[in-house]
Amino acid sequence: KTVVVELVQERGFRTDCRAGSHTVVIDQPKEAGGTGAGPTPLDYQLLALGGCIAAIGRIVAMQKRLPVKTIRVRVEGTIDTDALLGKRADLRVGFSSVTAQVSVDAEMSRQEKEQFVAEVERRCPISDNLQHETPVRVVLAE
């Protein structure tokens, strides 16, 4: 399976994005020169991780017939913006750390919930991409 998304940015920071039949907006906050019309790319990366954890959690729960009622995910990323703003070249540009806290509402012991979350993390493609090097090429289109 190949996943493709398309994005267009015409003026300013607002970027209109298409993923299948869905459209979303990426933007920057007003204080950063954007219009605040949508989350930032950094927000979307964290949202993607949280959304993947929740989706894989539901898949695991259904496959194993676990009594999971609700999955809540809070994702926090730490980043030094000086590198992406070009102020420092000695810092990593991406997140220096990302933590996803998963709350599971289910009639399960703490140990069962921990095992569930561990399996979800193991099966989550977004977590895998963030934790392991994935070749990325940025090239000029023909």
Secondary structure, DSSP 8 states (H G I E B T S, - for coil): -----EEE--STT-EEEEETTEEEEE---GGGTS---S--HHHHHHHHHHHHHHHHHHHHHHHHT--EEEEEEEEEEE--HHHHTTS-SSS-SS-SEEEEEEEEEES--HHHHHHHHHHHHHH-HHHHHHHS----------
